[in-house]
Amino acid sequence: MTGWTPDQWSAYEAGLVAGYAIGADEESASRDAPWLEAARPIARGGPEYAELEERRYGPGGRARAGDARPGDLIGRDKEPARAAEAARERRVGWEAAAVAHQARQRAIGKGRGQPGRGRQAGIGMEIAS
């Protein structure tokens, strides 16, 4: 068979158009059904706006949306003084580590603008001291 006859082409085109229309209708119905289900209660006097805002943002509505809620701060110390002391201890530890790191850097000649050695000067390059 080398080609289609005009009758075959017209039948193909009619089937294509009909199939496209059926598919478009089914897609439209499946897309619109969830939207209509969600919008119908609101359009017909469903929940009040304040209730919708409370459902979305929690107690207090939009103005209190960023506030902490019960259960948000799990793991924090319940005693502020103990938490502050723990923070001070961490800070002292970090400061001691920073001082020790700076001392090591100065000892190998990398601190405070001094030229670096090894990798910073380039691999295989002679370093003039």
TIMAR-171894 format. One record per residue (C-alpha): x, y, z. Coordinates in Angstrom, 1 decimal, decimal comma. Last residue first. Layout:
! residues N
R       u       v       w
R       X       Y       Z
...
***
This chain:
! residues 129
R       u       v       w
R    63,3    33,6    52,9
R    63,1    32,8    49,2
R    60,7    30,0    48,4
R    61,5    27,8    45,4
R    58,4    26,7    43,6
R    57,5    23,0    43,4
R    53,9    23,5    44,5
R    52,9    27,1    44,9
R    53,4    29,7    47,6
R    50,1    28,8    49,3
R    50,8    25,1    49,1
R    54,1    25,2    51,0
R    54,8    28,4    52,9
R    52,8    31,5    53,3
R    54,0    35,1    53,3
R    53,4    37,0    56,5
R    50,2    39,1    56,5
R    49,3    38,5    60,1
R    49,6    34,8    60,3
R    51,1    32,2    58,0
R    54,7    31,9    59,3
R    54,6    28,4    60,7
R    54,6    29,6    64,3
R    52,2    32,4    63,5
R    49,6    30,0    62,2
R    50,1    27,8    65,3
R    49,5    30,7    67,6
R    46,4    31,8    65,6
R    45,0    28,3    66,0
R    45,6    28,3    69,8
R    43,9    31,7    70,1
R    40,9    30,5    68,0
R    40,6    27,3    70,1
R    40,6    29,3    73,3
R    37,9    31,6    71,9
R    35,8    28,7    70,9
R    36,0    27,2    74,4
R    35,2    30,5    76,0
R    32,1    30,8    73,7
R    30,9    27,3    74,5
R    31,2    27,9    78,2
R    29,3    31,2    77,9
R    26,5    29,5    76,0
R    26,3    26,8    78,7
R    26,0    29,5    81,4
R    23,2    31,3    79,5
R    21,3    28,0    79,2
R    21,7    27,3    82,9
R    20,4    30,8    83,7
R    17,5    30,4    81,3
R    16,2    27,2    83,0
R    14,0    25,2    80,6
R    16,9    24,3    78,5
R    16,1    23,9    74,8
R    15,4    20,5    73,3
R    11,9    21,1    72,0
R    11,3    24,7    71,1
R     8,3    24,3    68,8
R     6,2    22,1    71,2
R     3,7    24,8    72,1
R     3,8    27,5    69,4
R     6,4    30,1    68,8
R     5,2    33,3    67,2
R     5,5    33,7    63,4
R     1,8    33,5    62,7
R     0,7    35,8    65,5
R    -0,6    38,7    63,3
R    -2,0    36,3    60,7
R    -4,5    34,6    62,9
R    -4,3    34,6    66,7
R    -4,5    30,8    67,0
R    -3,2    29,1    63,9
R    -2,2    30,6    60,5
R    -4,2    28,7    58,0
R    -7,0    27,3    60,1
R    -7,2    30,7    62,0
R    -7,4    32,6    58,7
R   -10,2    30,3    57,4
R   -12,1    30,8    60,7
R   -11,7    34,6    60,4
R   -13,0    34,5    56,8
R   -16,1    32,7    57,9
R   -16,7    29,1    56,8
R   -19,1    28,4    54,0
R   -21,5    30,9    52,6
R   -22,2    29,3    49,2
R   -19,0    30,5    47,5
R   -16,9    29,1    50,3
R   -18,6    25,7    50,3
R   -18,3    25,5    46,5
R   -14,7    26,5    46,2
R   -13,0    23,2    47,3
R   -15,3    20,8    45,4
R   -15,3    23,1    42,4
R   -11,5    23,1    42,4
R   -11,3    19,4    42,7
R   -13,8    18,9    39,8
R   -12,2    21,4    37,4
R    -9,1    19,5    36,4
R   -10,9    16,2    35,9
R   -13,7    17,9    33,9
R   -11,3    19,9    31,8
R    -9,2    16,8    31,0
R   -12,3    14,8    30,1
R   -13,5    17,6    27,7
R   -10,1    17,9    26,1
R    -9,8    14,2    25,6
R   -13,2    14,0    24,0
R   -12,5    16,9    21,7
R    -9,1    15,4    20,6
R   -10,7    12,1    19,9
R   -13,4    13,7    17,7
R   -10,8    15,7    15,8
R    -8,6    12,7    15,2
R   -11,5    10,5    14,3
R   -12,7    13,0    11,7
R    -9,1    13,4    10,3
R    -8,7     9,7    10,0
R   -12,1     9,2     8,2
R   -11,2    12,1     5,9
R    -7,8    10,5     5,1
R    -9,3     7,1     4,5
R   -11,9     8,5     2,1
R    -9,2    10,4     0,2
R    -7,3     7,2    -0,3
R    -4,3     6,4     1,7
R    -0,8     5,8     0,4
R     1,6     3,3    -1,1
R     0,0     0,0     0,0
***
